[in-house]
Amino acid sequence: MAEKKKSKTDVAARAANKGKGQTCSLCGNKIDVVMSVSSTGKKKMRRLCCEK
């Protein structure tokens, strides 16, 4: 069954949901999100973890 969503006004629930999905599935460390720009000028968001 689908999980019942928390209220948007519940600050503690929002903070818990925000921190829940930001760890690496391989090593468990925090994932850093950076924007990289290629030589052609194209911007791309990259997730950095495990030195990949």
C-alpha positions in Angstrom: 0.0 0.0 0.0 1.0 3.6 -0.5 2.5 5.3 2.5 0.4 8.2 3.8 2.2 11.5 3.1 3.1 13.8 5.9 1.6 17.3 6.2 3.7 20.1 4.6 3.4 22.1 7.8 5.1 19.3 9.8 8.6 20.7 9.9 10.2 17.7 11.6 8.7 15.3 9.0 10.0 17.5 6.2 13.5 17.6 7.7 13.5 13.8 8.1 12.4 13.2 4.5 15.0 15.7 3.1 17.9 13.9 4.9 16.7 10.4 4.1 17.5 10.1 0.4 20.9 11.8 0.2 23.3 9.0 1.0 25.1 6.7 -1.3 23.6 3.2 -1.8 27.2 1.7 -2.1 29.2 3.3 0.7 26.6 5.1 2.8 28.4 8.5 2.6 26.7 11.8 1.8 26.3 12.5 -1.9 27.7 15.9 -3.1 25.8 17.4 -6.1 27.9 19.8 -8.2 27.4 21.6 -11.5 30.0 20.9 -14.1 30.5 22.8 -17.4 31.9 21.0 -20.4 34.3 22.6 -23.0 31.3 23.2 -25.3 29.5 25.2 -22.5 26.9 22.6 -21.7 26.0 22.6 -18.0 25.4 19.3 -16.2 24.5 18.4 -12.6 26.7 15.6 -11.2 26.5 13.5 -8.1 29.9 12.8 -6.6 30.5 9.8 -4.3 32.9 6.9 -4.0 35.4 8.9 -6.3 33.5 7.8 -9.5 
